[in-house]
Amino acid sequence: MDMKDGGSAFPMLEAWKENADLYCPDRGMTLRDYFAGQALAGLCSDWLNMPDAVTLPEGVSRAEAVAECAYQIADAMIAERERP
């Protein structure tokens, strides 16, 4: 798993790692995906109060912009987590 994704959201027990494919062939979501999902929940909690006059690039929906924002928040969280 690429560490830019922050690793695994739900890491395996050390004892399982040598037989990881036997116990858990699907590694699940990355920490980045988990953080983005948490950020998305917060962003969407006030969806109805978002201003209608948000300026979006041509062809980009509000949903796409919010999803991108959620991943930007996730990236910032991972960067902050890796600071000493």
Residue, then its C-alpha position, 0 to 999 in steps of 0.5 A: m500500500d502506498m504510504k502517501d495514502g497514509g497506510s491502511a485504515f484498519p491495519m492487520l494484527e502482526a501475526w496475520k501479516e505473513n498469511a494476509d491473503l489467507y485471512c484478508p485478501d481485500r485490504g480494504m480502504t486506505l487511511r486517506d479514504y477513511f479520512a476523506g469519508q469522515a470529512l465528507a460527512g462533515l461537509c455534507s452535514d450542512w449541504l442545504n446551507m451551502p451558498d448557491a453562488v459557489t463559483l465552480p469551473e465549467g463542467v464541475s458539479r457541486a458534488e464533485a467539488v465537495a468530494e475533491c474538498a474531502y480528499q484535500i482535507a484528508d491529504a492535510m490530515i495525513a500530512e499533519r499526522e506525519r509531522p514530528 
